[in-house]
């Protein structure tokens, strides 16, 4: 039962960070976006960092079962991985131009 609650809590954190925070920070008037994208990116970055830290703290001291601690460490690794991807994307280390080119190629060859 504790493993299920850990899973549900972490999935809720993912939804909150990737859907809730951008929706809450987005202010739009017509087709004009008023709120800066930087604010949303900063909140997502810190949300992922806090989720990773929370899982690590839970694994180190709050959770007593071996399987439950392992699950918390796995979620810590997931959040750290997402944090790394977010950081690399914001710094321009990778982009999704390859996906755009692939989709355009598919669109041209398979109408």
Secondary structure by P-SEA (a helix, b strand, c coil): caaaaaaaaaaaaaaaacccccccccccccccccccaaaaaaaaaaaaaaaaaaaaaaaacccccaaaaaaaaaaaaaaaaaaaaaaaaaaccccaaaaaaaaaaaaaacc
